[in-house]
Amino acid sequence: MDELRDRALRYAQGQRTETLVPRVTITKDAALTGMTPGIYEPMLCLVLQGAKCAIIGDRRLHYDRASYFVASIEVPGACQIVEARPESPYLALALTLDIPTVAEIIIDMPGLPPIADGPGFGISPVTHELADAWLRLVKLFDTPADIPIMAPMLEREIIYRVLQGPHGPMIRQLARSDSRLGQVRRAISHIREHFDQSVTIETLSCIAGMSPSVFHKHFKDVTAMSPIQYQKKLRLHEARRRLLADPGDTARVAFSVGYESATQFSREYARQFGLSPARDAGRLRARNSESSELIDV
């Protein structure tokens, strides 16, 4: 783990570094932060130094050195660095999960236990085998010519090690459209594509292929929030992105993301992000923030 940390530190540039290895990023921060809202995408994160706290729906998670966070669902959340110092910054590696790659590996893993229902995210301690695979992947930063050939093999090994762990059944659901997670993800895709329109539980449950009561239960089990709460968070994140990219009339932005009341929008925006829409957008522009709302974990 020490060697992995030292190598990642050498290549970390700023708070977020896109490495030469596809889908692999480095996050580094030397200071504690407040809660930062954003969207989790299906991904795997390995903490090398420091610690973070994440809130997803009604669940709070803490991950620190030698533990990994994994998400198999697109879900709004918030995270906060709770352990970091200039001489010992928070440091983490992240790998965005490629669903076709996950599916290919599962085909080659016979005799797996049955898939169980549960949340679409979680935290586990790192095994020696998983850390070793990560280390060999990070070593490729020193030999870019090897990346096209070696990186896909090491990515497969990392995913394979995770599939062998406690969150393996959850990741396996990601690759199966007929799993509970797959059914919920179909409804999530509909919400994300039509976030500015009214949706009903009946419509979403039909898309997922479940009864309304069963769908509502499984949606909350997977995302830790109700479908309506999920849509509300998506609307607020999109409104924030639009205000940042094109500052202007708050009411216009509110209506463009599906709100019927500018007053209600401002109230819920402030509750979500801690400031009024105008003040929050001004703060983000002052920090030269990117418009992306993906969470760096």
Sequence and secondary structure as in RCSB ss.txt:
>XXXX:A:sequence
MDELRDRALRYAQGQRTETLVPRVTITKDAALTGMTPGIYEPMLCLVLQGAKCAIIGDRRLHYDRASYFVASIEV
PGACQIVEARPESPYLALALTLDIPTVAEIIIDMPGLPPIADGPGFGISPVTHELADAWLRLVKLFDTPADIPIM
APMLEREIIYRVLQGPHGPMIRQLARSDSRLGQVRRAISHIREHFDQSVTIETLSCIAGMSPSVFHKHFKDVTAM
SPIQYQKKLRLHEARRRLLADPGDTARVAFSVGYESATQFSREYARQFGLSPARDAGRLRARNSESSELIDV
>XXXX:A:secstr
 HHHHHHHHHH  SSEEE SSTTEEEEEESS    EEEEE SEEEEEEESEEEEEETTEEEEEETTEEEEE S E
EEEEEEEE BTTB EEEEEEE  HHHHHHHHHT TT        SEEEEE  HHHHHHHHHHHHGGG GGGHHHH
HHHHHHHHHHHHHHSTTHHHHHHHT TTSHHHHHHHHHHHHHHTTTS   HHHHHHHHTS HHHHHHHHHHHHSS
 HHHHHHHHHHHHHHHHHHHS   HHHHHHHTT S HHHHHHHHHHHHSS HHHHHHHHHHTT  S  B   
